[in-house]
Amino acid sequence: MTFEDLHLGSIVVSTVRNAPVLIFAAMAGLFAERSGVIDIGLEGKILASAFVSAAVAFTTQNPWYGILAGMAVSIALATLQGYVAVTQKGNQLVAGIAINIAMSGLTFVVAQYFFQQGGRTPDLGTARLPYVTLPGSAAVADVPVLGWIWTQLLGGHSILVYAAFALVPLVHWLLYHTRFGLRLRACGENPHAADAAGVSVERTRYTSMLIAGMLCSFSGAYLAIVQSGFFLRDMSAGMGYLALTAMVFGNWRPFYTFLGCLMFGFFTAVQIQLEGVDLPVVGRIPGALIQMVPYVVTVIALAGLMAKSVAPKAIGVPFVKSR
Amino acid sequence: MTTNDMPRWATGIVLPLLNLLSALLVAALAIHLLGEDPVDAMRILVNSAIVNPEGLSYTLFYASTFIFTGLAVSLAMQAGLFNIGAEGQMYFGGLGLTLAMLAFDASLPWYLLIPVGMVGAALFGALWAFIPGYLQAKRGSHIVVTTIMFNFIAASLMNFVIVKYLIPPGEQNTASRVFSDAAALPPLNAWFPALGDTPLNVSFFLSILALVIYGVFVSRSAWGYKLRATGLNKHAAHYAGVKISAMIIVTMLISGALAGLGAVNSIMGSTHYLSLNFVGGAGFVGIAIALMGRQHPVGIFLSSVLFGALIQGGFDLSLEKPNIPTETFIFIQGLIILFCGAMENLYAPVLIKLIKGKKG
């Protein structure tokens, strides 16, 4: 493979296909963190919902049941996080990390128990979500540029891809233009003021965690029953942390977070494309080094070289009602 | 009445024990659901990890590594820093140690090689923790996110370095060459043959020494006082004259050095070469140990032994019970972090009532 074989078009399409895992998780994190609960447990929730949705989709041969089951388990984990953060007033970081570690072990053990394939689920085959073919695809398929845009860039994805991209303006609207969004942000910035204004900080944070759990489940479901078609041990591979960083990168705002997700999706796409390619000047870059790129970019971004991020003020602080 | 008003035996011993018990109960339930008998599993685990002398020495061998990673996380925690990067720091420490050994193991005698290896491990571990520490101190980047990123970067970078530079020509195994015999830490079974065929070595005593030094420095020295003040209230400590950013950087340097030293036991004490993924989660176990041991030297020792026993017993258990693979213990580790770290005060209200009731 040579430099000329790199196709910009396929990088763009694969960016669009890589982004949803990050978008769902990052929007989930946004709800949790904007309400004041640190959500470092995204990784564990992605993994759990990926496994459960793959397992249930395979067993029932119906991807929708898989998605529902993944949602249930992700919401359960988010509720546990909410319980630690709100009721127990415990350490939210620790709770998230505990969930990530526990799920990494448990998904393997349960997958092994049920399927005996080294912690993998069987291939989903026809139980994957179908790809959407836009009307008129056949007619424009051979037209240059337009054909590519209509069948590859806009069409030919699973419904979840469209849902992910539609989610961003929806989250923006919910956060900034509804009463619920106002209250949610108040709980993350100044819970005592919210409390004084008659908002139940506890209930708002629990609700946010429920939404976060639900959104995060799509991330795992997408990974397992759209992208790969099976569950594999630790298949989330740091996506939850990347989503979290996209959010920090995007200053806890939906559109900027979305851009962060696209950026990471792009790097993943480039990494896959660059594998084994002879580049001019630098030659062949080893895969291990390309793998590092998103993480290095993240560190540089976090070092404030791009933008100073401002976290919600009350993030990670348990709310204790003052008397 | 809050947990601060409770007697120390209650917060220091009873609560952690209740939390640990809860975690193990959930684990037992999981084992039951997997169709195995939890009591039988427990019997096998205790037998092969503690009762059997060879198993016990394996337990202590794992514990020697865990003490170092546990100390690394604990020390940072004392300053209010959540160092999740012990995994990458130990990995990098292994590289420092290996580079030192590859350079000197043919020319130096053992009494110089061992300190040189330790210095290499500590130096590289410290280096890997320095950058997140510096970024936290000077640029305000969140140490949790940066150390996580540094774990990922370390994994990729080490993969590259080992494959590209360290594999001896003609070898397929992704590992460096084996060090000369002079670079091996003396195993303890040379003096205690009853221990059997085990990698337990003198670094067990080094880890105990590290625990003692940690205990003395954190609770008895002026520096330790500043460290804890920073952890309790950064602003108050700053007002009292502690240079916070210097404190953060120095703490992360020492924390990284401790994590790096964890590689000494694993590499110089056992494998005698650097291999891909040799850390195998010891850095994450360190988080669990720091939380369960409440950053106290005795607590760190006891929880390190507990985790060593879980790993050693887990291996044997997975051989006998195919439904309980070793990954089960990653799950149990998560449970212990959840119960002992995140929900550490779960039973405090009940316990407070009990104590009050007795007095009244």
Boltz contact constraints between the chains, C-beta under 6 A:
constraints:
  - contact:
      token1: [A, 84]
      token2: [B, 342]
      max_distance: 6.0
  - contact:
      token1: [A, 84]
      token2: [B, 343]
      max_distance: 6.0
  - contact:
      token1: [A, 88]
      token2: [B, 343]
      max_distance: 6.0
  - contact:
      token1: [A, 90]
      token2: [B, 342]
      max_distance: 6.0
  - contact:
      token1: [A, 90]
      token2: [B, 343]
      max_distance: 6.0
  - contact:
      token1: [A, 91]
      token2: [B, 342]
      max_distance: 6.0
  - contact:
      token1: [A, 93]
      token2: [B, 82]
      max_distance: 6.0
  - contact:
      token1: [A, 94]
      token2: [B, 341]
      max_distance: 6.0
  - contact:
      token1: [A, 94]
      token2: [B, 342]
      max_distance: 6.0
  - contact:
      token1: [A, 95]
      token2: [B, 342]
      max_distance: 6.0
  - contact:
      token1: [A, 98]
      token2: [B, 334]
      max_distance: 6.0
  - contact:
      token1: [A, 98]
      token2: [B, 337]
      max_distance: 6.0
  - contact:
      token1: [A, 98]
      token2: [B, 338]
      max_distance: 6.0
  - contact:
      token1: [A, 98]
      token2: [B, 342]
      max_distance: 6.0
  - contact:
      token1: [A, 101]
      token2: [B, 333]
      max_distance: 6.0
  - contact:
      token1: [A, 101]
      token2: [B, 334]
      max_distance: 6.0
  - contact:
      token1: [A, 102]
      token2: [B, 331]
      max_distance: 6.0
  - contact:
      token1: [A, 102]
      token2: [B, 334]
      max_distance: 6.0
  - contact:
      token1: [A, 102]
      token2: [B, 335]
      max_distance: 6.0
  - contact:
      token1: [A, 104]
      token2: [B, 330]
      max_distance: 6.0
  - contact:
      token1: [A, 105]
      token2: [B, 327]
      max_distance: 6.0
  - contact:
      token1: [A, 105]
      token2: [B, 330]
      max_distance: 6.0
  - contact:
      token1: [A, 105]
      token2: [B, 331]
      max_distance: 6.0
  - contact:
      token1: [A, 106]
      token2: [B, 331]
      max_distance: 6.0
  - contact:
      token1: [A, 108]
      token2: [B, 327]
      max_distance: 6.0
  - contact:
      token1: [A, 109]
      token2: [B, 327]
      max_distance: 6.0
  - contact:
      token1: [A, 109]
      token2: [B, 328]
      max_distance: 6.0
  - contact:
      token1: [A, 112]
      token2: [B, 325]
      max_distance: 6.0
  - contact:
      token1: [A, 113]
      token2: [B, 34]
      max_distance: 6.0
  - contact:
      token1: [A, 113]
      token2: [B, 323]
      max_distance: 6.0
  - contact:
      token1: [A, 238]
      token2: [B, 152]
      max_distance: 6.0
  - contact:
      token1: [A, 241]
      token2: [B, 148]
      max_distance: 6.0
  - contact:
      token1: [A, 245]
      token2: [B, 145]
      max_distance: 6.0
  - contact:
      token1: [A, 286]
      token2: [B, 160]
      max_distance: 6.0
  - contact:
      token1: [A, 288]
      token2: [B, 156]
      max_distance: 6.0
  - contact:
      token1: [A, 288]
      token2: [B, 159]
      max_distance: 6.0
  - contact:
      token1: [A, 288]
      token2: [B, 160]
      max_distance: 6.0
  - contact:
      token1: [A, 289]
      token2: [B, 160]
      max_distance: 6.0
  - contact:
      token1: [A, 291]
      token2: [B, 156]
      max_distance: 6.0
  - contact:
      token1: [A, 292]
      token2: [B, 153]
      max_distance: 6.0
  - contact:
      token1: [A, 292]
      token2: [B, 156]
      max_distance: 6.0
  - contact:
      token1: [A, 295]
      token2: [B, 149]
      max_distance: 6.0
  - contact:
      token1: [A, 295]
      token2: [B, 152]
      max_distance: 6.0
  - contact:
      token1: [A, 295]
      token2: [B, 153]
      max_distance: 6.0
  - contact:
      token1: [A, 298]
      token2: [B, 149]
      max_distance: 6.0
  - contact:
      token1: [A, 299]
      token2: [B, 146]
      max_distance: 6.0
  - contact:
      token1: [A, 299]
      token2: [B, 149]
      max_distance: 6.0
  - contact:
      token1: [A, 302]
      token2: [B, 141]
      max_distance: 6.0
  - contact:
      token1: [A, 302]
      token2: [B, 146]
      max_distance: 6.0
  - contact:
      token1: [A, 303]
      token2: [B, 135]
      max_distance: 6.0
  - contact:
      token1: [A, 303]
      token2: [B, 139]
      max_distance: 6.0
  - contact:
      token1: [A, 303]
      token2: [B, 141]
      max_distance: 6.0
  - contact:
      token1: [A, 304]
      token2: [B, 139]
      max_distance: 6.0
